[in-house]
Each structure stands twice: as structure tokens, then as C-alpha cells.
Amino acid sequence: MSGLHITMFAWLAARLAGAAWRRSARVMLWLPAPLAARWIGLAAAMGYALFAGWGVPAQRTVWMLAVVTLLQAGARRWPWPLVLLAAAVVVSACDPWALLQPGFWLSFMAVGLLMASEPVQAIASPAALASWFAAMRRSLRAGLRTQAIATVGLAPLTLVFFQQISLVGFAANLVAIPLITLVITPLALLGAGWPLLWTLGAWVEQQLVAWLTLLAQAPWAVWNVPAAPGWAAVAGLLAAVLLVLPLPWRLRLLAVPLALPLLLPPRDLPAAGRFELLALDVGQGTSVLVRTQQHLLVYDAGPQYSRESDAGQRVLLPLLRSRGEDRIDRLVLSHRDADHTGGAAAVIAGLPVAELDSSLEDGHPLREAGVPATRCAAGQSWDWDGVHFQMLQPFADDYGRARKPNAVSCVLRVSAGGRSALLTGDIEREQEGALVERVGAGLRSELLLVAHHGSRTSSSADFLDAVQPQVALIQAGYRNRFGHPVPEVLARLHERDVLVAATASCGAWRWRSDRPAAAGVCERDRARRYWHHRVAPA
């Protein structure tokens, strides 16, 4: 429920209450009509918000209206910055978590920018009323100006919170805001008395959705940028304020250099001959990003959480966009299990993928998704920016005799500058033994992605001795129903003095190959929040 609609409902109730109040001289002597209208409007807003479910945006609107009503009830004239500040204090006091919500800052920023900019000239002047066309022209100009201020002023906040900005938002809002506010919402309210109006309102909404869908389908509809550092965000917000304030244009032009770091933030990419590995916290599943200077590899896409939700849309795509990734050079799906491929469809639909490597069988929907597909096979290798990638498994005869998908998991070794990482999928003891026999010392890696999430079917002693990892990374869900990682696997790792990092307690784990694997960083440790539950490490 939009705060604009609650405010409009409160304004309408106040106007009607004021008109009725003025019909009685006795009640006006008891309480002036303007004051009574404000309190009745506030009561109407609270009732409307309660009826609408009392969501956070509705609560924020009611508290803001209450503060304004209380301040206007006094005998003093309050400056608008103090009114806005008082409303923000009350809202944050009632709901301290509101300070962490983008809607809080977007709402107050929009109102503040509109108040700070030069006032819109009134439409109801005698000259304007004398000509209907002149009044409409002035109204349209005021509406365009208001929308332009909101679009430009809120763009930096949108980039800070969502790392994207809509390039069609101005055109969409010019139609959507007046149509929803002046047509759809009134029809929805009046339909409670005359249900036929709901049918008309639904038809109008369908036309609006068709228009918005057409705009959203444009290839240039959204501009994504990487997440900017704090100093760039502050500079961008200052640029927005400079642009909308009634200042000389020479001063407003200072907004251009201030906005550039937010619009084109610097990216911290690995140097040539180095790679960055980021193991994501996707719950009970696997997903790893390997970034070189100019290329991105995604190893598995995490699980599907429900029919409507998966790790691709919930974790991978938002993360990739926040990092400024606009394409995936190679997507490797180790095998067909849903905890490794559940988010792949969303990833393929959300970003261009140059190549798909997998052990999926012919006819699998992901192999028919329009991405050039290759079957994983031992011996495949390629080099990106001085980083060597080598596929170690499955072997040629594995596809014909494998009885379950785990046996044909794609095992990938990434190496550069004398350091390497081994990504193992869900291979089990039999496949580990075959790798030890056929590859031998070629398995040695500083980082081992523990096979099958730490299941007792994997991480045999001979395999660990061949790999000799410094760090064992376990991707498994917190308190998962399989009990991963199992005590036997952890015991074998500890016997070999291997440092264990588990995403259940660590969050995302990041490692740059120009440092030892033991220098990898847990996201929970790097950005600890007071509300984070402290989980004992594995």
C-alpha cells in the first residue's frame, strides 16, 4: 500500500470533514474547522492503513502525518526541514529497523528534494482559471517538473541500494502515478459500494500493465552498475542535491564530476596471472565464482528452494550485478542434482552465458536453453589471463557405466602463480580413487572444495593425502537434514591439520590467489552485524 494513496485518502477525508464541520457554528466555536479536518484526516489515514494490513510503508506514512498534524496544531510556523526531521525521528523511534530499509530513505529523500526545490507555482491563479488550456498546461508543467526532480534526485539512492536504475522509469511514472492515484485507487475504493467499478478498475490496470511490460522489455530499460564504495555513494547523493536545488547552473554543473564515481565505480579485479575465488552461501548446495582479470567462470548455480525461488534469482544474480558482471564466460554445472543446478535456469535467463559445460544428459532442459553446450571430459583445458583451467573428471568411459549423477561430476582444477583450487562436485570414494590413480600428484591444491558437502561417501584418506590442501571449504546448509559435514570427514581433515571453512558458519568465503589459501576471508567476519547469530565453526 503506497504512502501516496494513504495521504490522498487522508486529504480527501479532511476536505469532506472540513466542509461538513463548517455547517455548524457551535462545533466551530468548540474546535476550528481546519484543525478538526486535520485530526479527522489523520484518523482516516490510520483506519485506512490498518485496513490495508498495517505494513511498514503504511506505518511510516501514518507516523509522518501524525507529526505534521501535531506541529500544525500549535501556534508556531515550523520550517519544513524541522518538520521532516521530526517525522524521521518519530518513525525511527517507532521502528529502528526502518533505518535499514531503502523505502525509508527513498521516501524522506523524495519529500525533502521536493520541499528544497523552488515551489511550484499555484494553478489556481485568476489568469490560469480564465483559460482551461492555460491551467492544464501549468498543471502538466508542474507534474513534469515534480517527476523530473524525483527521478534525478532519487537516482543516486537507487544506485546505492539496488545497483541499478531504470532508464524508462520517467516515462513509466508519467502514466502510472496519475493513473493509479486518480483512477485505479478511487475505483478500487468506490467499488466497495458499487462492485461494477472494480471491473472498470481492473480493465484500466490491465492496460497500464501492458504499457509497463512494453517499456520493461526494452533491452536498454535498466542500467546496472557495480556496488560503489562509501565515498562514491556520498558524492553521488551530494550531486543529486546540487542538481535539484534552485542554484545557478554553474554550481549545478559540479554535480557531474561528483556523480561519475557512483555511475562508473572502480572495480577491484585480479591482476593478470591471478584469480579470485568466491564460494557463496547458498544453503545446502554448491555455487562458486572464479574471476580472472577479464573472464568469469561460475561453478554450479546452487539449489532450488521452492517452485518460485532458487539460488540463481535470490543469490547469484543480485551478487553478480552488484559486482558489475554483465556476462558469464563459462557456466560449469558439475552434475544434474537440483542442489547444483537449481538456480541455473534463472542465471541463464538473467545474464548472457557464453558457454555451458556440464555432465547433463542429452535432452536436458538446460542443454536446450540456447547456450552453446559442451560435455565435461577429462583432458579439457583452457587458459584465461594467465590462469590455467583443467577438467580432471569424468573420464570417457564414466558416462556409459555411471549409475548415479554424482559419479560423473565435473572436477575442475584452477591454477595460477603456483597456487590452485580443486572443485570436486559430488564425487564419491570410487571417483576419488580413480583420480588418485590417473592424476596422482596433479591433484595437489591449496584449496579443496570438499566433495558432496562433507558426506561420509567422500573425502577418503587417500584422496586427501593426494590433494594435500591447506584449506577445506564445505558448502552445506545450516543444520541441514543430511548432517553435512559428518564427523568422520572433519576428523580426517583435522588429522592432517587442514583449516576448515564452512559457509554455514562463515557465510561467503573469498580468496585471492596472490595470498595463501589460509588468508581467505569469511564474509561474516569481514562485515559482522550485531544481529548475526554466532555459529560455532565446524
C-alpha positions in Angstrom: 0.0 0.0 0.0 1.6 3.2 -1.2 2.0 6.1 1.3 0.8 8.4 -1.5 -2.6 6.7 -1.5 -2.9 6.8 2.3 -2.1 10.5 2.2 -4.6 11.1 -0.7 -7.3 9.3 1.3 -6.4 11.4 4.4 -6.6 14.6 2.4 -9.9 13.7 0.9 -11.4 12.8 4.3 -10.1 16.0 5.7 -11.7 18.1 2.9 -15.0 16.4 3.4 -14.8 16.7 7.2 -13.9 20.3 6.9 -16.8 21.1 4.7 -19.3 19.3 7.0 -17.7 20.9 10.1 -18.3 24.4 8.7 -22.1 23.8 8.6 -22.3 24.1 12.4 -21.4 27.3 14.1 -21.5 25.6 17.5 -18.8 23.0 16.7 -16.6 25.6 15.0 -16.6 27.6 18.2 -15.6 24.4 20.1 -12.9 23.5 17.6 -11.9 25.4 14.4 -12.7 23.6 11.2 -9.1 23.4 9.8 -7.9 21.8 13.0 -10.8 19.4 13.1 -10.3 18.5 9.5 -6.6 17.6 10.1 -7.4 15.3 13.0 -10.2 13.6 11.2 -7.9 13.2 8.2 -5.3 11.6 10.4 -7.8 9.2 11.9 -9.0 8.3 8.4 -5.3 7.6 7.4 -4.8 5.3 10.4 -8.0 3.4 9.7 -7.1 3.0 6.1 -3.6 1.8 7.0 -5.0 -0.7 9.5 -7.5 -1.9 6.9 -4.6 -2.3 4.4 -2.6 -4.6 6.7 -0.5 -2.1 8.7 2.6 -2.7 6.7 5.9 -0.9 7.3 5.3 1.7 4.5 1.8 2.3 5.8 3.1 2.8 9.4 5.7 5.2 8.2 3.1 7.3 6.4 0.8 7.4 9.4 3.6 8.5 11.8 4.7 11.2 9.3 1.1 12.5 9.0 0.7 12.4 12.8 3.9 14.5 13.3 2.8 17.1 10.7 -0.7 17.3 12.3 0.7 17.8 15.8 3.1 20.5 14.7 0.4 22.3 12.7 -1.9 22.2 15.8 0.4 24.5 17.6 0.6 28.3 17.3 4.1 28.3 15.6 5.0 28.0 12.0 7.6 25.3 11.7 10.3 25.3 8.9 9.9 22.4 6.6 13.4 20.8 7.4 12.4 20.6 11.1 9.0 19.1 10.2 10.8 16.5 8.0 13.4 15.8 10.7 10.7 15.4 13.4 8.8 12.9 11.3 12.0 10.9 10.6 12.8 10.9 14.4 9.4 9.6 15.3 9.4 6.9 12.5 12.9 5.7 13.5 11.9 5.7 17.2 8.8 3.6 16.5 10.7 1.3 14.2 14.5 1.5 14.5 14.9 -1.1 11.7 13.4 1.4 9.3 16.8 3.0 9.1 18.0 -0.2 7.2 15.1 -0.1 4.7 15.6 1.5 1.3 12.0 2.7 1.4 12.7 4.9 4.5 15.5 6.8 2.8 13.8 7.0 -0.6 10.6 8.4 1.0 12.3 11.1 3.0 14.7 11.9 0.3 11.9 12.4 -2.2 9.9 14.6 0.1 13.0 16.6 1.1 14.0 17.2 -2.5 10.6 18.4 -3.5 10.5 20.8 -0.5 14.0 22.0 -1.1 13.5 22.8 -4.8 11.8 26.0 -5.7 8.0 25.9 -5.0 5.7 25.0 -7.8 3.5 28.0 -8.9 -0.1 27.7 -7.9 -2.5 26.6 -10.6 -5.5 28.4 -9.2 -4.4 32.0 -10.1 -7.1 34.1 -11.8 -5.1 34.1 -15.1 -4.9 30.3 -15.1 -8.5 29.8 -14.2 -9.5 32.1 -17.0 -8.2 29.7 -19.6 -8.8 26.0 -19.2 -5.9 25.2 -21.6 -3.6 27.5 -19.6 -4.4 25.7 -16.4 -3.8 22.3 -17.9 -0.5 23.5 -19.4 0.6 24.8 -16.0 -0.5 21.6 -14.3 1.4 19.5 -16.8 4.5 21.6 -16.4 4.3 21.2 -12.6 3.8 17.5 -12.9 6.8 17.1 -15.3 9.0 19.2 -13.0 8.0 17.2 -9.9 8.7 13.9 -11.7 12.0 15.1 -13.0 13.1 16.2 -9.5 12.1 12.8 -8.1 13.8 10.9 -10.9 17.1 12.8 -10.8 17.2 13.2 -7.1 16.5 9.6 -6.2 18.7 8.1 -8.9 21.8 8.0 -6.6 19.9 6.4 -3.8 18.6 3.8 -6.2 22.1 3.0 -7.4 23.3 2.8 -3.8 20.6 0.4 -2.7 19.9 -1.7 -5.8 23.0 -1.1 -8.1 20.6 -0.3 -11.0 18.5 2.5 -12.3 15.5 2.4 -14.7 16.0 4.3 -17.9 12.3 4.1 -18.7 11.1 5.0 -15.2 10.4 8.6 -16.1 8.1 7.6 -19.0 6.5 4.9 -16.9 5.8 7.1 -13.9 4.3 9.9 -16.0 1.5 7.5 -16.9 1.4 5.2 -13.8 1.4 7.7 -11.0 -1.6 9.8 -12.1 -3.5 6.7 -13.4 -3.1 4.7 -10.2 -3.6 7.7 -7.9 -6.5 9.4 -9.7 -8.3 6.5 -11.5 -7.4 3.0 -10.2 -7.3 3.7 -6.5 -10.6 5.7 -6.4 -12.3 3.0 -8.5 -11.0 0.4 -6.0 -12.4 2.3 -3.1 -15.7 3.2 -4.7 -16.1 -0.4 -5.8 -16.9 -1.3 -2.2 -20.2 0.4 -2.8 -20.7 -0.4 -6.4 -18.8 -3.6 -7.5 -19.2 -2.8 -11.1 -16.4 -0.2 -10.7 -14.0 -2.9 -9.8 -14.4 -4.4 -13.3 -13.6 -1.0 -14.8 -10.6 -0.5 -12.5 -9.3 -4.0 -13.4 -9.5 -3.1 -17.1 -7.6 0.1 -16.6 -5.0 -1.7 -14.6 -4.6 -4.3 -17.4 -3.9 -1.5 -19.9 -1.4 0.0 -17.6 0.4 -3.3 -17.0 0.6 -3.8 -20.8 2.2 -0.4 -21.2 4.7 -1.0 -18.4 5.5 -4.5 -19.7 6.3 -3.0 -23.1 8.7 -0.5 -21.5 10.3 -3.1 -19.4 11.0 -5.4 -22.3 13.3 -2.8 -24.0 16.9 -4.0 -23.9 18.1 -0.7 -22.5 15.4 -0.4 -19.9 17.7 -0.9 -16.9 21.2 0.3 -16.4 23.2 -1.8 -13.9 26.4 -0.7 -12.1 28.7 -2.3 -9.6 28.3 -1.6 -5.9 30.1 1.7 -5.2 32.3 2.3 -2.2 31.0 4.6 0.6 32.8 7.7 -0.5 31.4 7.4 -4.1 27.8 6.9 -2.7 28.2 10.1 -0.6 29.5 12.0 -3.6 26.6 10.8 -5.7 24.0 11.9 -3.2 25.6 15.3 -3.0 25.4 15.5 -6.8 21.7 14.8 -6.7 21.1 17.6 -4.2 23.1 20.0 -6.3 21.1 19.2 -9.4 17.6 19.8 -7.9 18.3 22.8 -5.7 17.4 26.3 -7.1 21.1 27.2 -7.7 22.9 28.8 -10.6 23.7 26.3 -13.4 27.4 26.9 -12.9 27.1 25.4 -9.4 24.8 22.6 -10.6 27.4 21.5 -13.1 29.6 20.4 -10.2 27.2 17.5 -9.9 28.7 15.9 -13.0 32.2 15.0 -11.6 30.6 14.2 -8.2 28.3 11.6 -9.8 30.9 9.9 -12.0 32.3 7.6 -9.3 28.8 6.4 -8.5 27.8 5.9 -12.1 31.1 4.3 -13.1 32.6 2.9 -9.9 36.1 1.4 -9.9 36.3 -2.4 -9.9 38.9 -4.4 -8.0 39.8 -7.1 -10.5 42.6 -9.7 -10.1 45.9 -8.9 -11.9 47.0 -11.0 -14.9 48.1 -14.4 -13.7 45.9 -14.3 -10.6 42.3 -15.3 -9.9 39.7 -14.7 -7.2 37.5 -17.5 -5.9 34.3 -16.7 -4.1 32.3 -19.6 -2.5 28.7 -18.4 -2.0 26.5 -19.2 1.0 23.5 -20.8 -0.9 22.4 -23.2 1.8 22.5 -26.9 1.0 24.1 -26.6 -2.4 27.1 -25.5 -4.3 28.0 -22.3 -6.2 31.5 -20.9 -6.7 32.6 -17.9 -8.7 36.1 -17.9 -10.2 37.2 -14.4 -11.5 40.3 -13.7 -13.6 41.2 -10.3 -15.0 38.9 -10.4 -18.0 36.8 -13.6 -17.5 34.2 -15.1 -15.1 33.5 -18.8 -14.5 30.5 -19.9 -12.4 30.8 -23.4 -11.0 27.3 -24.7 -10.2 24.3 -22.5 -9.5 23.0 -23.6 -6.1 19.8 -25.2 -5.1 16.1 -24.6 -5.9 14.4 -23.5 -2.7 10.8 -23.8 -3.9 8.7 -23.6 -7.0 9.0 -19.8 -7.0 12.5 -19.3 -5.6 16.0 -20.6 -6.3 19.6 -19.6 -5.6 20.0 -18.1 -9.1 17.5 -15.4 -8.6 17.9 -14.9 -4.8 21.7 -15.0 -4.5 23.7 -15.4 -7.8 22.1 -12.7 -10.0 21.9 -10.0 -7.3 25.6 -10.7 -6.4 26.8 -10.8 -10.0 25.1 -7.5 -10.7 26.4 -5.8 -7.6 29.9 -6.9 -8.7 29.4 -5.3 -12.1 29.4 -8.6 -14.0 27.5 -8.3 -17.3 28.2 -11.8 -18.7 29.3 -15.3 -17.7 32.1 -16.6 -19.9 31.6 -20.2 -18.8 29.0 -21.9 -16.6 30.0 -25.3 -15.3 27.3 -27.5 -13.9 29.0 -30.4 -12.2 26.1 -32.8 -12.4 22.3 -32.8 -12.6 21.3 -32.8 -8.9 19.0 -30.0 -8.0 21.3 -28.6 -5.3 23.8 -27.8 -8.0 21.6 -26.9 -11.0 18.5 -25.4 -9.2 19.5 -21.8 -10.0 20.9 -22.4 -13.4 17.8 -21.5 -15.4 17.5 -18.1 -13.7 21.1 -17.4 -14.2 20.9 -18.2 -17.9 17.8 -16.1 -18.3 19.3 -13.2 -16.3 22.8 -12.8 -17.8 24.4 -13.7 -21.2 26.3 -17.0 -20.9 28.9 -17.7 -23.5 29.3 -21.5 -22.9 27.8 -24.2 -20.8 30.0 -27.2 -19.6 28.2 -30.0 -17.8 27.7 -33.7 -17.4 24.0 -33.3 -18.1 22.5 -35.9 -20.4 21.3 -35.0 -24.0 17.8 -33.6 -24.0 18.1 -32.0 -20.5 16.2 -28.6 -20.5 19.3 -26.7 -19.5 21.2 -28.1 -22.5 18.4 -26.8 -24.7 18.4 -23.3 -23.2 20.1 -21.7 -26.2 23.6 -21.7 -24.7 26.5 -23.5 -26.6 26.8 -26.7 -24.6 29.9 -28.9 -24.1 30.1 -32.2 -22.1 32.7 -32.3 -19.4 35.6 -34.7 -20.1 39.0 -35.3 -18.5 41.8 -33.6 -20.5 39.9 -30.5 -21.4 41.8 -27.3 -20.6 42.0 -23.6 -21.4 43.8 -20.5 -20.2 42.3 -17.1 -19.3 44.5 -14.1 -18.5 47.4 -16.3 -17.3 45.2 -18.7 -15.3 45.0 -22.4 -16.2 41.8 -24.4 -16.0 41.9 -28.1 -16.3 39.0 -30.6 -16.3 40.1 -33.8 -14.5 36.8 -35.8 -14.5 34.7 -37.5 -15.7 36.7 -39.9 -17.9 35.4 -41.0 -21.2 34.1 -44.3 -20.0 32.3 -42.9 -16.9 29.2 -41.7 -18.8 28.4 -45.2 -20.0 28.7 -47.0 -16.7 27.8 -44.4 -14.1 24.8 -45.4 -12.0 24.1 -42.1 -10.5 24.8 -38.4 -11.3 27.4 -38.0 -8.6 29.8 -40.4 -10.4 30.0 -38.0 -13.4 30.6 -34.8 -11.5 32.8 -32.3 -13.4 36.0 -31.9 -11.4 37.8 -28.7 -12.2 41.3 -27.6 -11.2 42.2 -23.8 -11.3 45.8 -22.9 -11.0 48.0 -19.7 -11.3 51.2 -18.5 -9.8 51.9 -21.7 -8.0 48.6 -21.8 -6.2 45.5 -23.8 -7.2 41.9 -24.8 -6.2 40.2 -28.1 -6.8 36.4 -28.0 -7.3 35.0 -31.5 -6.9 31.2 -31.5 -7.2 29.7 -34.6 -5.6 32.3 -37.3 -6.5 32.5 -40.3 -4.1 35.2 -42.7 -3.0 35.2 -44.6 -6.2 35.8 -41.5 -8.3 38.3 -40.2 -5.8 40.3 -43.4 -6.1 40.2 -43.2 -9.9 41.5 -39.6 -9.8 44.4 -40.6 -7.4 45.3 -43.4 -9.7 45.1 -41.5 -13.0 46.1 -38.0 -12.0 48.2 -38.5 -8.9 50.3 -35.5 -8.0 48.3 -33.4 -10.4 45.6 -33.2 -7.8 47.7 -31.2 -5.3 45.9 -28.0 -4.5 46.0 -25.4 -1.7 42.2 -25.2 -1.6 39.8 -28.2 -1.8 36.1 -27.8 -2.2 35.1 -30.8 -0.1 33.1 -33.3 -2.3 29.4 -33.9 -1.6 29.2 -31.2 1.0 31.2 -33.3 3.5 29.2 -36.5 3.1 30.6 -39.8 4.5 30.6 -41.1 0.9 33.5 -38.9 0.0 36.8 -37.3 1.2 38.7 -40.6 1.6 42.1 -40.6 3.3 44.0 -41.4 0.0 42.3 -38.6 -1.8 43.1 -36.0 0.9 46.7 -37.2 1.0 47.0 -36.7 -2.8 45.4 -33.2 -2.7 47.3 -32.0 0.4 45.0 -29.0 0.9 45.7 -26.1 3.3 42.0 -25.2 3.4 39.0 -27.4 3.0 35.9 -25.5 2.0 32.5 -27.0 2.8 29.3 -25.7 1.2 26.4 -27.1 3.2 23.2 -25.7 4.7 23.0 -24.7 8.4 21.6 -27.7 10.4 20.8 -29.5 7.1 18.8 -32.7 7.3 21.8 -34.8 6.0 24.1 -33.9 8.8 26.8 -32.5 6.5 29.6 -32.2 7.2 29.8 -35.6 9.0 32.2 -36.0 12.0 34.3 -38.6 10.1 35.2 -36.2 7.3 36.0 -33.4 9.8 38.2 -35.8 11.8 40.2 -36.8 8.7 40.7 -33.1 7.8 41.8 -32.2 11.3 44.2 -35.1 11.5 46.0 -33.5 8.5 46.0 -30.0 10.0 43.7 -28.7 7.3 41.9 -25.5 8.0 38.1 -26.0 7.6 35.9 -23.1 6.3 32.2 -23.9 6.2 29.7 -21.5 4.6 27.1 -22.3 7.3 29.2 -20.5 9.9 31.4 -18.4 7.6 28.9 -17.0 5.1 30.5 -16.4 1.7 34.3 -17.2 1.6 36.7 -15.2 -0.6 40.2 -16.0 -1.6 42.7 -14.2 -3.9 45.4 -16.5 -5.3 48.2 -13.9 -4.7 47.9 -14.9 -1.0 47.9 -18.3 0.8 44.5 -20.1 0.9 44.6 -19.7 4.7 44.3 -16.0 4.2 40.8 -16.4 2.7 38.2 -14.2 4.3 34.7 -15.1 5.7 32.0 -12.5 4.9 30.5 -12.9 8.4 33.9 -11.9 9.9 34.5 -9.1 7.5 31.1 -7.5 7.8 29.8 -8.6 11.2 26.4 -7.3 12.2 25.1 -7.3 15.7 22.0 -9.3 14.7 24.1 -12.2 13.2 23.7 -15.4 15.1 27.1 -16.6 16.1 27.6 -20.1 14.7 30.5 -22.2 16.0 32.8 -23.2 13.2 32.9 -26.8 12.0 
